[in-house]
């Protein structure tokens, strides 16, 4: 359920007090659809032995869904909000669910050792950094710095052949500049899901980046542009409007 007084700046969304207030009242909300909508894309990446990190879990049920899919190598869910974390811990304890660890953590400063996880998933979490980013073709420096901090942290905690999955509104011609930044060794591919409006499902495979002799990455061509307007689309309450054809 969307908040009637949702903030309009990324800095507000990086303040745990906003999320503490929201999650203190809200039992369950799935950003960018629940697992059933993208299971066909995520399930092929899962196996019983992998360890998984979910960044920005909120009050999602994704951790439990991964358990039901047979992931047994350890699932760690992190969120900035202590309220969200405690409520999720309580819910798991009431259910008698084991195999999911829930931790208070900042997505811009992940408190894990290098090469700790086989799979990292974020679902709508990175999008909050783009709320007040300005021109989508030339985001403001604060947005760029925060997005790079997040991606550098994820790249660090991934194992050498680990996979990062990003589920987002962000179109390839806006996201690739970040995903393909120097220093990252992952390949980049994407699919879409959803009826009417499409969400993007990025798969980044660490250690699989292919470089030519000039150091350029071989990737798929950017997706064709299309008009994308969304304001509280399906109750997503971080707001940003983009008309790609007019930029």
C-alpha positions as CSV (number, residue, x, y, z in Angstrom):
1,X,0.0,0.0,0.0
2,X,1.5,3.3,-1.0
3,X,2.3,6.0,1.5
4,X,0.1,9.2,1.1
5,X,3.0,11.4,1.9
6,X,5.9,9.6,0.2
7,X,9.1,11.6,0.0
8,X,10.3,12.9,-3.4
9,X,14.1,12.8,-2.8
10,X,16.6,10.0,-2.7
11,X,18.0,11.3,0.5
12,X,14.7,10.9,2.2
13,X,14.6,7.3,1.1
14,X,18.1,6.7,2.5
15,X,16.8,7.8,5.9
16,X,15.8,4.7,7.9
17,X,13.2,6.8,9.8
18,X,10.9,6.9,6.7
19,X,11.1,3.2,6.3
20,X,10.7,2.5,10.1
21,X,7.4,4.5,10.0
22,X,6.2,2.8,6.9
23,X,7.1,-0.8,7.9
24,X,5.7,-0.2,11.4
25,X,2.3,0.0,9.8
26,X,2.6,-2.2,6.7
27,X,2.6,-6.0,6.9
28,X,3.6,-6.9,3.3
29,X,4.3,-5.2,0.0
30,X,6.1,-6.5,-3.0
31,X,8.0,-3.9,-5.0
32,X,8.0,-4.6,-8.7
33,X,5.8,-7.7,-8.5
34,X,6.1,-10.9,-6.5
35,X,8.2,-13.9,-7.2
36,X,5.6,-15.6,-9.3
37,X,5.9,-12.9,-12.0
38,X,9.6,-13.5,-12.6
39,X,10.1,-17.0,-11.4
40,X,10.8,-18.2,-15.0
41,X,13.7,-15.8,-15.1
42,X,15.2,-16.4,-11.6
43,X,14.7,-20.1,-11.1
44,X,17.3,-21.2,-13.7
45,X,19.9,-19.3,-11.7
46,X,19.1,-21.1,-8.4
47,X,20.5,-24.3,-7.0
48,X,20.5,-25.9,-3.5
49,X,24.1,-25.1,-2.7
50,X,24.2,-21.3,-3.5
51,X,24.3,-18.5,-0.9
52,X,22.0,-15.6,-1.6
53,X,22.0,-12.0,-0.5
54,X,18.8,-9.9,-1.0
55,X,19.5,-6.1,-0.8
56,X,16.6,-4.1,0.5
57,X,14.2,-6.8,1.6
58,X,11.7,-4.6,3.3
59,X,8.7,-6.8,4.1
60,X,9.0,-8.9,1.0
61,X,8.5,-12.6,1.0
62,X,11.2,-13.3,-1.5
63,X,13.5,-14.9,1.0
64,X,10.8,-17.5,1.9
65,X,10.1,-18.1,-1.8
66,X,13.8,-18.9,-2.4
67,X,13.7,-21.4,0.4
68,X,10.7,-23.0,-1.2
69,X,12.7,-23.2,-4.4
70,X,15.3,-25.3,-2.6
71,X,18.0,-22.8,-1.9
72,X,19.9,-24.2,1.1
73,X,23.3,-22.6,1.0
74,X,22.2,-19.7,3.2
75,X,19.9,-16.7,2.5
76,X,20.7,-13.3,3.9
77,X,18.2,-10.4,3.7
78,X,19.3,-6.9,4.5
79,X,17.4,-3.7,5.0
80,X,18.2,-0.2,6.2
81,X,15.2,-0.2,8.6
82,X,15.6,-1.8,12.0
83,X,11.8,-2.1,12.2
84,X,11.6,-4.0,8.9
85,X,14.3,-6.3,10.0
86,X,12.8,-7.1,13.4
87,X,9.3,-7.6,12.0
88,X,10.8,-10.0,9.4
89,X,12.7,-11.9,12.1
90,X,9.5,-12.1,14.1
91,X,7.5,-13.4,11.2
92,X,10.1,-16.1,10.3
93,X,10.3,-17.2,14.0
94,X,6.5,-17.5,14.2
95,X,6.5,-19.6,11.0
96,X,9.3,-21.7,12.3
97,X,11.3,-20.8,9.2
98,X,15.0,-21.5,9.3
99,X,17.7,-20.7,6.7
100,X,17.1,-17.0,6.4
101,X,19.2,-14.5,8.3
102,X,17.9,-10.9,8.4
103,X,20.4,-8.1,9.0
104,X,20.2,-4.3,9.4
105,X,22.6,-2.9,6.7
106,X,23.0,0.0,4.4
107,X,23.1,-0.9,0.7
108,X,25.8,1.7,0.2
109,X,28.1,0.0,2.8
110,X,27.4,-3.7,2.9
111,X,29.0,-5.3,6.0
112,X,30.1,-8.6,4.4
113,X,33.5,-10.0,3.5
114,X,34.7,-10.1,0.0
115,X,33.4,-12.9,-2.2
116,X,30.8,-14.0,0.3
117,X,27.7,-14.8,-2.0
118,X,26.9,-16.7,-5.1
119,X,23.9,-14.6,-5.9
120,X,22.9,-11.0,-5.0
121,X,19.4,-9.8,-5.8
122,X,17.9,-6.3,-5.6
123,X,14.3,-5.6,-6.5
124,X,13.5,-2.0,-6.8
125,X,16.1,-1.0,-4.2
126,X,18.5,0.7,-6.6
127,X,15.6,2.7,-8.1
128,X,15.3,4.8,-5.0
129,X,18.7,6.3,-5.8
130,X,17.3,7.7,-9.1
131,X,14.2,9.5,-7.6
132,X,15.6,13.0,-7.9
133,X,18.5,12.2,-10.3
134,X,17.8,15.0,-12.7
135,X,18.4,14.4,-16.4
136,X,18.4,10.6,-16.9
137,X,21.0,10.9,-19.6
138,X,23.3,12.9,-17.2
139,X,22.3,12.1,-13.6
140,X,23.5,14.4,-10.9
141,X,26.9,13.6,-9.1
142,X,25.2,12.5,-5.9
143,X,23.1,9.9,-7.8
144,X,26.2,8.7,-9.7
145,X,28.2,8.4,-6.5
146,X,25.5,6.5,-4.6
147,X,24.8,4.1,-7.5
148,X,28.5,3.3,-7.9
149,X,28.9,2.7,-4.2
150,X,26.0,0.3,-4.3
151,X,27.4,-1.6,-7.3
152,X,31.0,-1.6,-6.0
153,X,29.8,-3.2,-2.8
154,X,27.7,-5.8,-4.6
155,X,30.6,-6.6,-6.9
156,X,32.9,-7.0,-3.9
157,X,30.7,-9.4,-2.0
158,X,30.0,-11.6,-5.1
159,X,32.1,-14.7,-5.5
160,X,34.4,-14.9,-8.5
161,X,31.7,-16.4,-10.8
162,X,28.7,-15.0,-8.8
163,X,25.6,-13.5,-10.3
164,X,23.9,-10.1,-9.6
165,X,20.2,-9.8,-10.4
166,X,18.7,-6.3,-10.7
167,X,14.9,-5.9,-11.1
168,X,14.1,-2.4,-12.0
169,X,12.2,0.2,-14.0
170,X,15.5,1.4,-15.4
171,X,15.9,0.9,-19.2
172,X,19.2,-0.5,-20.6
173,X,20.3,2.8,-22.2
174,X,20.2,4.4,-18.7
175,X,21.5,1.5,-16.6
176,X,24.4,0.2,-18.8
177,X,26.6,3.2,-18.1
178,X,26.7,2.1,-14.5
179,X,26.7,-1.7,-14.9
180,X,29.5,-1.5,-17.5
181,X,31.7,1.0,-15.6
182,X,35.5,0.2,-15.5
183,X,36.5,-2.1,-12.8
184,X,33.5,-4.4,-13.0
185,X,34.1,-7.8,-14.5
186,X,30.5,-8.9,-15.0
187,X,28.7,-9.4,-18.3
188,X,25.4,-7.7,-18.7
189,X,22.2,-9.1,-20.2
190,X,18.5,-8.4,-19.6
191,X,15.0,-9.6,-20.1
192,X,11.6,-8.0,-19.4
193,X,8.5,-9.2,-17.7
194,X,5.1,-7.8,-16.8
195,X,1.8,-7.2,-18.6
196,X,1.3,-3.8,-20.2
197,X,4.2,-2.1,-18.4
198,X,7.5,-4.1,-18.5
199,X,10.0,-4.4,-15.7
200,X,13.6,-5.1,-16.6
201,X,15.4,-8.2,-15.2
202,X,19.2,-7.7,-15.5
203,X,21.6,-10.6,-15.0
204,X,25.2,-9.6,-14.4
205,X,27.7,-12.5,-14.3
206,X,30.9,-11.7,-12.5
207,X,34.1,-12.7,-14.3
208,X,32.3,-13.0,-17.7
209,X,32.9,-9.6,-19.2
210,X,34.4,-9.9,-22.7
211,X,36.8,-7.2,-23.8
212,X,38.2,-6.5,-27.2
213,X,41.8,-5.4,-27.8
214,X,40.8,-1.8,-27.1
215,X,39.2,-2.6,-23.8
216,X,35.6,-2.2,-25.0
217,X,32.9,-4.6,-23.8
218,X,30.9,-6.6,-26.3
219,X,27.3,-6.4,-25.3
220,X,23.9,-6.5,-26.8
221,X,22.7,-3.3,-28.5
222,X,20.6,-0.9,-26.3
223,X,16.9,-1.5,-26.3
224,X,14.9,0.8,-28.6
225,X,13.5,3.8,-26.8
226,X,9.8,4.1,-25.9
227,X,7.6,6.4,-23.9
228,X,7.7,5.6,-20.2
229,X,5.5,7.5,-17.8
230,X,4.9,6.2,-14.3
231,X,3.6,8.1,-11.3
232,X,2.7,5.9,-8.4
233,X,2.5,3.1,-11.0
234,X,0.8,0.1,-9.3
235,X,1.3,1.9,-6.0
236,X,5.1,2.2,-6.3
237,X,5.6,5.3,-4.3
238,X,9.0,6.6,-5.3
239,X,8.2,8.9,-8.1
240,X,10.1,9.7,-11.3
241,X,8.8,10.5,-14.8
242,X,10.7,9.9,-18.0
243,X,9.6,10.6,-21.5
244,X,12.5,9.1,-23.5
245,X,11.4,10.4,-26.9
246,X,11.4,14.0,-25.7
247,X,14.9,13.9,-24.2
